[in-house]
Amino acid sequence: MLKHELTEQGAVTVLRLKEKNLDALTVPEARAVVESLVERGGIKVILDMSPVEVIDSSGVGVLVSLNKRLRALGGALRVVGVAGQPLEILKIMRIVQVLAMFPSVDDALSGF
């Protein structure tokens, strides 16, 4: 099971990952969490990736899918705490141009 925590901050759902890897092994479980968020419809989500040290293409796919699906429903995704290898991968793939990225949850909440 994907280790994570969901909390509500007003109208915003904060999804805190508690895994070091967002890769082919954890993505199937991450997709289930994403599906449950999307089913809620038109919500604002902050994804805290602070503990994530490794991401692969399947992990990037989950981020892009969640972003796209939430936007289609009138919601939005903000990603926080991306550093190291995950940040480098997102830069190389130019995903940083698509995702709204912030240094902390508090920064992401501001103006959401």
N, C-alpha and C positions, 0 to 999 in steps of 0.2 A: 504494500500500500504506500502511495506517495505521502511522505510526511509533509504536512502543511497545516496552516492555521487560517481560518476565515474569521474576520471580525468586521463589524459595521462601524463606520465613522460617519454618522448622519446618513446621507443618501449614497455614500461611497462604501463599496466592499473592498476590504484589504485582504489580499491573498498572500500570505507569507509562506514561501517555500522553505522547507527545513531539510533540504537535500543538498549534497555537494555536487551532484551530477544531474543535469537535465539532458538526458541522452536516450538512446534506443531502449534502454532497460527501464527507465522511469516514465517515458513519454506515454505509453498506453494508459497508465494510471493518471497522468497529467491530463490527458484528453478527457477522461471521465469527469475530472474536476471542472475542466473548461466547459463541457457539455452542461453540467449543472448550473454554472454561472450564466451561460447563454440562454438556457431555458427560462431563467428569471426575466429576461427581456429588458432591453433599454436601460441597462444599469451602467454605473461608473465603477470601474475596477482599477485598483492600484495593485500591481504585482511586485512584491518585494523579493528580489533575487539576491539579496545580500549574501546568503550562505553558498550560492552556486559558484563553484570553481571551474566546472567543465560543462560546455554545451556542445552538442553536435548538430548536424543539419535537421534531425528530427525534432530537437528541442527548439531550434529556430522556427521550424514549421508550426509548432504549437503557439509560439508568440505571435507570429503573423496571422494565423488562423483566428486566434482570440481577438486580436485587434480588428481584423476585418469583420468578423461576425458581430462584435459589439457595436461597431460603427454603423453597420447595416440596420441595427435595431434601435439606433438613436442613442446608444451608449458611447463610452469611451474607455480607452485603456491608457494608463500611465505606468511606466516601469521604473523601479528604483533599485539602487544598490548594485548596479551592474559594474563589475570591475574585472581586471585580469583577463584571462583567456576568453570568457564570454563577451567582454567588451570588444576585444580584438576581433573576434569572429563577427560580431554585429557590425563593426566598422568595415571589415573586408567585404561583407555581403551587402553593405550599404543599407542595412536595416535601421541604423541609427537615424537615417533620414525619414523613416516612416513612423517609428515609434516615438512617442513622447516620453523622454527619459529625464529623470530627476535624481539628485543625490540622496534624498531621504523621503520618507513617507510624509513628513510635515511639509516639505517643499512641494510635493505632488498634490497634497490636499489644498494648498493655497491657491485660490482662484478656480477650483474645480467646480 
